[in-house]
Amino acid sequence: MLECCLNRGMREAGCDEAGRGCLAGAVYAAAVILPDDFQNDLLNDSKQLTARQRYALRPIIEKAAVSWALGIVTPQEIDEINILRASILAMHRALDGLKIRPGFIIVDGNRFTPYDDTPWKTVVKGDGKYMNIAAASILAKTYRDDYMDRLHEEYPVYDWNHNKGYPAPAHRNAIRQYGTTPYHRMTYNLLGDGQLSLAFK
């Protein structure tokens, strides 16, 4: 079972993002502050859960959380500032949305930049170690999946309801056949041929 948080009694926010490796769509992040006594045996890294489990856990997390919020960075912003900076910006925006200022922040991975003067720590594979990061990973993943399902209705040929914008063969084949959309990240190697995709513009 995961630990609730790294520092008890500090209203610690766990942060994680979803969609960093996608060819299309925004990157989503979530910040979650859980109560120190929160327990849930099913809560884990979103990648270790089925879609059904993630969506079942989402309302449980939202109801139990002291505060939670999402942060979103658009494909255009990703192309302007790069995906690493965009992922961190999404987490900062999620933290901005919290109704309660956290006393400490823990972030999945190994890269972050200071958020005001709040102390923070990165934790590699933190979504498999701490419940607040795991909760953030589930919220970021499920809300981003919902967003990609909506985009699929607008552009069904890219199969986004299945691949969620990741570089699946059906997605790349559709790019070859139909070109790009306003939701594609034009600084990415969209065709998998080692070339940046700015030529599509």
ChimeraX attribute file (.defattr): number of C-alpha atoms within 10 A of each C-alpha:
attribute: neighborCount
match mode: 1-to-1
recipient: residues
	/A:1	13
	/A:2	19
	/A:3	14
	/A:4	24
	/A:5	26
	/A:6	19
	/A:7	15
	/A:8	12
	/A:9	11
	/A:10	15
	/A:11	21
	/A:12	27
	/A:13	30
	/A:14	35
	/A:15	34
	/A:16	31
	/A:17	29
	/A:18	25
	/A:19	21
	/A:20	18
	/A:21	12
	/A:22	20
	/A:23	24
	/A:24	28
	/A:25	26
	/A:26	27
	/A:27	28
	/A:28	31
	/A:29	34
	/A:30	32
	/A:31	36
	/A:32	32
	/A:33	33
	/A:34	26
	/A:35	19
	/A:36	17
	/A:37	8
	/A:38	14
	/A:39	15
	/A:40	13
	/A:41	8
	/A:42	13
	/A:43	24
	/A:44	26
	/A:45	22
	/A:46	23
	/A:47	14
	/A:48	12
	/A:49	15
	/A:50	10
	/A:51	15
	/A:52	8
	/A:53	15
	/A:54	23
	/A:55	16
	/A:56	12
	/A:57	19
	/A:58	18
	/A:59	12
	/A:60	12
	/A:61	24
	/A:62	17
	/A:63	11
	/A:64	14
	/A:65	16
	/A:66	18
	/A:67	22
	/A:68	27
	/A:69	22
	/A:70	26
	/A:71	22
	/A:72	22
	/A:73	21
	/A:74	18
	/A:75	22
	/A:76	17
	/A:77	16
	/A:78	23
	/A:79	16
	/A:80	14
	/A:81	11
	/A:82	15
	/A:83	22
	/A:84	13
	/A:85	17
	/A:86	24
	/A:87	26
	/A:88	24
	/A:89	24
	/A:90	27
	/A:91	31
	/A:92	23
	/A:93	21
	/A:94	25
	/A:95	27
	/A:96	16
	/A:97	17
	/A:98	19
	/A:99	11
	/A:100	14
	/A:101	15
	/A:102	19
	/A:103	16
	/A:104	20
	/A:105	27
	/A:106	24
	/A:107	26
	/A:108	24
	/A:109	16
	/A:110	11
	/A:111	14
	/A:112	19
	/A:113	13
	/A:114	12
	/A:115	16
	/A:116	7
	/A:117	8
	/A:118	11
	/A:119	13
	/A:120	18
	/A:121	18
	/A:122	17
	/A:123	18
	/A:124	13
	/A:125	15
	/A:126	25
	/A:127	28
	/A:128	21
	/A:129	20
	/A:130	23
	/A:131	29
	/A:132	36
	/A:133	34
	/A:134	27
	/A:135	33
	/A:136	33
	/A:137	30
	/A:138	31
	/A:139	31
	/A:140	28
	/A:141	25
	/A:142	18
	/A:143	18
	/A:144	23
	/A:145	22
	/A:146	13
	/A:147	17
	/A:148	23
	/A:149	20
	/A:150	14
	/A:151	20
	/A:152	18
	/A:153	12
	/A:154	10
	/A:155	13
	/A:156	13
	/A:157	15
	/A:158	25
	/A:159	21
	/A:160	24
	/A:161	17
	/A:162	15
	/A:163	17
	/A:164	24
	/A:165	26
	/A:166	19
	/A:167	18
	/A:168	16
	/A:169	14
	/A:170	16
	/A:171	22
	/A:172	21
	/A:173	15
	/A:174	16
	/A:175	18
	/A:176	12
	/A:177	9
	/A:178	11
	/A:179	13
	/A:180	19
	/A:181	15
	/A:182	11
	/A:183	17
	/A:184	22
	/A:185	27
	/A:186	23
	/A:187	19
	/A:188	21
	/A:189	15
	/A:190	26
	/A:191	18
	/A:192	12
	/A:193	8
	/A:194	9
	/A:195	12
	/A:196	15
	/A:197	18
	/A:198	13
	/A:199	8
	/A:200	11
	/A:201	9
